[in-house]
Amino acid sequence: MTVCLVTTSLALQATQPAADPASQSSFPWVTDGPVGALLEHNGVLYVGGRFSRVAPATNLVGGLLRMSPTSGEVSAGWPVVNQQVTAIEPDRTGGVYIGGTFTTIDGAPRGYLAHILSNGTLDTGFTPALSGPVSQLALGSTRLFVRTNFSVAALDPGTGAAQAWSQAALLDVGAMRPAGDRLVIAGPLRSGYLAAVSELNGATLWTTDLGFSAPTFGGINDLRVSGSRVIVGGDFRRAGAPALNNLLAVDLATGTLDLTWAPFGDASPSSARVATIDAQGTTLYIGGYFTSVGGQPRQHAAAIDIPTGAVLPWDPRPDSAVIDLAVAPDGNVYLLGVFQHVAGQRRPGLASVDANGQLRPWVPGASSYRAAVAIGVTADNSVLVGTESAVNGGSVRHNLAAFDASNYALLDWAPVVDVAPDVTPSLGVGAIAAQGTSLYFAAPLAAVNGVPRS
């Protein structure tokens, strides 16, 4: 932790006598991330933590956000989900299936899985019966595949009714992706195993053992199907010629490993990993935790030419890990992660980049460090974010904020405190002290008001 000194102006201090915060019925503000420190000094309540917005408590919204693809503003009237959304699967007609830990939507009982129609209303005809939270969704041509903590279920996409499927007892699925008449499955989670099974009945079509084992195999995190290839992204390293690190491909028809396709090459450090992949046309977009791909500098996001495996010029440079990404029909790419900046500009946790790698002027009207884990795009390019909770609108504050202690009015005092990008997302300003007109705080810092601090 780095200790930094900030000097405040007396003009920003409260002019009324300080009130005991405990005497107030409730604190009327929320932040979009955790609070790590509080201090009342000279009539001002200082709040520190890891957050980028402060807003009235009424601006706290639920676990699913729909944002404009042009402005990033949150759409009004979208259903209120009472708990976390961890999986988002567009229904190809403008609506979306969502899965997670939630139990109600707009107050109506909906356990773990729901279908939201293109007009933003809950599909009351879709009534699945699940026994536990949903972690993955995959929409095939005739089935909606749902991974819970205990199994993979095949459901009717229209009604949610369970369908007969022989792989229902499959455990520890790392990732799954439909492709025509089949579902490609990676798992169990901690083995280098791939399989293709019939979408209709679950019959096994092929299996492939990729030959990985600990400590060089940390898991398969995502799959995409492009033409005749199944592209696999994760945390793995395989020595040899060629070296297969973090990305590989197998044949969709047979499961045969493609030894000619190795975008990372042999220069991938042991700490590198691919967390998420998506594709449009012949371009594969990848996000994760890495600083180079194929010997070229690429920071946590990159694009690959699928036919050749060559690294493309697309290079948005988020300053920390990307945990999910989605490509919109219009070609724009949306990133979700623990980063604070993209292409040198502030974009805490969410950003949009065009097909040329240029950062777009898309600034979400809501933001969240509270377990935002999933992002998706509908057929009309609307952006969906799954999270535990989020703050809509409000005032920008960079990990420090100040309030009048007598009435909790938000003050204009707003130093720009940048936390080091590669620290745990929950870590921010963790301690505050004051003497006279000087405020001291401790945090894993990168800069304060543009001045480097480390």
TARA-V74656 format. One record per backbone hydrogen bond with DSSP energy under -0.5 kcal/mol. CO is the residue of the C=O (numbers start at 1). NH is the residue of the N-H. E is the energy in kcal/mol with one decimal. If there is no record, write none. Layout:
co = <CO & CO>
nh = <NH & NH>
e = <E & E>
This chain:
co = <2 & 4 & 6 & 6 & 9 & 10 & 20 & 21 & 26 & 28 & 30 & 32 & 34 & 37 & 39 & 39 & 41 & 43 & 44 & 44 & 45 & 46 & 47 & 48 & 48 & 49 & 51 & 52 & 53 & 54 & 55 & 56 & 57 & 59 & 59 & 61 & 63 & 63 & 65 & 65 & 66 & 67 & 68 & 71 & 72 & 73 & 75 & 79 & 80 & 81 & 84 & 84 & 84 & 87 & 89 & 95 & 96 & 97 & 98 & 99 & 99 & 100 & 102 & 103 & 104 & 105 & 108 & 110 & 112 & 114 & 115 & 115 & 116 & 117 & 120 & 121 & 122 & 123 & 125 & 128 & 133 & 136 & 138 & 138 & 143 & 143 & 144 & 145 & 146 & 146 & 147 & 147 & 151 & 153 & 153 & 154 & 155 & 156 & 159 & 161 & 165 & 167 & 168 & 172 & 172 & 175 & 177 & 179 & 180 & 181 & 182 & 183 & 184 & 185 & 185 & 186 & 186 & 188 & 189 & 191 & 192 & 192 & 193 & 194 & 195 & 196 & 196 & 197 & 198 & 201 & 203 & 206 & 208 & 208 & 212 & 213 & 216 & 219 & 219 & 222 & 224 & 224 & 226 & 228 & 229 & 229 & 230 & 231 & 232 & 233 & 233 & 234 & 234 & 235 & 235 & 236 & 238 & 240 & 243 & 244 & 245 & 246 & 248 & 249 & 250 & 251 & 256 & 257 & 258 & 260 & 262 & 264 & 269 & 273 & 273 & 276 & 278 & 280 & 282 & 283 & 284 & 285 & 286 & 287 & 287 & 288 & 288 & 289 & 290 & 291 & 293 & 296 & 298 & 299 & 300 & 302 & 303 & 304 & 304 & 305 & 310 & 314 & 316 & 317 & 321 & 321 & 321 & 324 & 326 & 326 & 328 & 332 & 333 & 334 & 335 & 336 & 336 & 339 & 340 & 341 & 342 & 345 & 347 & 349 & 351 & 352 & 353 & 354 & 358 & 360 & 361 & 362 & 365 & 367 & 369 & 370 & 370 & 371 & 374 & 376 & 378 & 382 & 383 & 384 & 385 & 386 & 386 & 387 & 390 & 390 & 391 & 391 & 395 & 397 & 398 & 399 & 401 & 402 & 403 & 404 & 409 & 415 & 415 & 416 & 416 & 417 & 418 & 418 & 420 & 424 & 428 & 431 & 433 & 435 & 437 & 438 & 439 & 440 & 441 & 442 & 442 & 443 & 443 & 444 & 446 & 447 & 448 & 450 & 451>
nh = <443 & 441 & 8 & 439 & 12 & 13 & 23 & 24 & 28 & 57 & 55 & 369 & 50 & 48 & 41 & 46 & 44 & 405 & 41 & 46 & 403 & 39 & 401 & 36 & 37 & 429 & 399 & 397 & 32 & 395 & 30 & 59 & 60 & 61 & 392 & 390 & 85 & 387 & 67 & 385 & 75 & 383 & 72 & 363 & 365 & 68 & 78 & 81 & 106 & 63 & 86 & 101 & 102 & 99 & 97 & 91 & 116 & 89 & 114 & 86 & 87 & 134 & 112 & 110 & 82 & 108 & 105 & 112 & 100 & 98 & 117 & 123 & 96 & 120 & 79 & 117 & 124 & 126 & 127 & 130 & 149 & 147 & 140 & 145 & 140 & 145 & 155 & 138 & 148 & 153 & 135 & 136 & 148 & 146 & 155 & 163 & 144 & 160 & 127 & 156 & 168 & 170 & 152 & 188 & 189 & 186 & 184 & 182 & 141 & 199 & 179 & 197 & 177 & 187 & 195 & 174 & 175 & 191 & 220 & 193 & 210 & 211 & 187 & 208 & 185 & 205 & 206 & 183 & 202 & 166 & 198 & 196 & 194 & 210 & 192 & 216 & 237 & 221 & 235 & 233 & 226 & 231 & 229 & 252 & 226 & 231 & 250 & 224 & 248 & 221 & 222 & 236 & 274 & 218 & 219 & 246 & 244 & 242 & 245 & 238 & 247 & 234 & 232 & 258 & 230 & 255 & 251 & 259 & 261 & 262 & 265 & 267 & 272 & 275 & 289 & 287 & 285 & 283 & 306 & 280 & 304 & 278 & 302 & 275 & 276 & 290 & 322 & 273 & 300 & 298 & 296 & 293 & 300 & 318 & 288 & 286 & 312 & 284 & 306 & 309 & 305 & 303 & 343 & 343 & 323 & 338 & 339 & 336 & 328 & 334 & 331 & 328 & 353 & 326 & 351 & 323 & 324 & 349 & 347 & 319 & 345 & 342 & 349 & 337 & 335 & 360 & 333 & 357 & 354 & 362 & 363 & 364 & 393 & 391 & 371 & 388 & 389 & 373 & 386 & 384 & 381 & 378 & 67 & 376 & 65 & 373 & 374 & 85 & 61 & 392 & 367 & 393 & 54 & 399 & 417 & 49 & 47 & 411 & 45 & 408 & 404 & 398 & 417 & 418 & 449 & 419 & 446 & 447 & 423 & 427 & 430 & 442 & 440 & 438 & 8 & 435 & 6 & 433 & 4 & 430 & 431 & 2 & 445 & 420 & 453 & 418 & 451 & 452 & 448>
e = <-2.1 & -1.9 & -0.5 & -3.7 & -1.9 & -1.5 & -2.2 & -1.4 & -0.5 & -2.2 & -2.5 & -2.5 & -2.6 & -2.7 & -0.5 & -3.8 & -1.5 & -2.4 & -2.9 & -0.7 & -2.3 & -2.0 & -2.2 & -2.4 & -1.9 & -2.4 & -1.6 & -1.4 & -1.3 & -3.5 & -2.8 & -2.6 & -1.5 & -0.5 & -2.3 & -1.6 & -0.5 & -2.4 & -0.5 & -2.1 & -3.7 & -2.2 & -1.2 & -0.9 & -3.0 & -2.5 & -0.8 & -0.6 & -2.9 & -1.6 & -0.5 & -1.9 & -0.9 & -2.3 & -2.9 & -1.9 & -3.2 & -2.6 & -2.1 & -2.0 & -2.1 & -1.7 & -2.5 & -2.8 & -1.8 & -2.2 & -2.4 & -1.0 & -1.8 & -2.5 & -0.5 & -2.9 & -2.6 & -2.2 & -0.6 & -2.9 & -1.1 & -1.2 & -0.8 & -0.6 & -0.7 & -2.4 & -0.7 & -3.2 & -3.2 & -0.6 & -2.6 & -2.0 & -0.6 & -3.0 & -2.7 & -1.2 & -2.7 & -2.6 & -0.5 & -3.2 & -2.5 & -2.6 & -2.6 & -2.6 & -1.4 & -2.1 & -1.1 & -0.7 & -1.2 & -2.9 & -3.0 & -1.6 & -0.5 & -2.4 & -3.0 & -2.4 & -2.3 & -0.5 & -2.2 & -3.2 & -1.3 & -1.9 & -0.6 & -1.8 & -3.5 & -0.5 & -2.3 & -2.9 & -3.2 & -3.5 & -1.4 & -2.7 & -1.8 & -2.7 & -2.9 & -2.4 & -2.6 & -0.7 & -0.6 & -1.4 & -2.2 & -0.5 & -2.7 & -2.6 & -0.5 & -3.5 & -2.3 & -3.1 & -2.4 & -0.5 & -2.1 & -2.0 & -1.8 & -2.1 & -1.9 & -0.6 & -2.5 & -4.2 & -0.8 & -1.9 & -1.8 & -0.5 & -0.8 & -0.9 & -1.1 & -2.0 & -2.9 & -2.9 & -2.7 & -2.8 & -2.2 & -0.9 & -1.1 & -0.7 & -0.7 & -0.9 & -1.5 & -0.5 & -2.3 & -2.5 & -3.5 & -2.0 & -3.1 & -2.3 & -3.0 & -2.2 & -2.0 & -2.2 & -2.0 & -0.5 & -1.7 & -1.9 & -2.2 & -1.5 & -2.0 & -2.5 & -1.0 & -0.7 & -1.8 & -2.7 & -2.8 & -2.9 & -0.7 & -3.2 & -3.0 & -0.5 & -1.3 & -0.8 & -0.5 & -2.0 & -0.6 & -2.5 & -0.5 & -2.9 & -2.1 & -3.1 & -2.9 & -1.8 & -1.8 & -2.2 & -1.9 & -2.0 & -2.8 & -2.2 & -2.2 & -2.7 & -0.7 & -1.9 & -2.8 & -2.9 & -3.3 & -2.1 & -2.7 & -2.0 & -0.7 & -0.6 & -5.1 & -2.0 & -1.9 & -1.8 & -0.7 & -0.6 & -2.9 & -3.3 & -2.0 & -2.2 & -3.2 & -2.5 & -2.2 & -1.7 & -1.5 & -1.2 & -2.8 & -0.5 & -1.6 & -0.6 & -2.6 & -1.1 & -1.1 & -1.9 & -2.8 & -2.8 & -3.1 & -2.8 & -3.0 & -0.6 & -1.0 & -0.7 & -3.2 & -0.6 & -3.1 & -1.6 & -1.2 & -2.3 & -0.6 & -2.0 & -3.7 & -2.1 & -2.3 & -2.3 & -3.1 & -2.8 & -2.6 & -2.5 & -0.9 & -2.4 & -1.5 & -3.0 & -2.2 & -2.9 & -2.0 & -0.6 & -2.3>
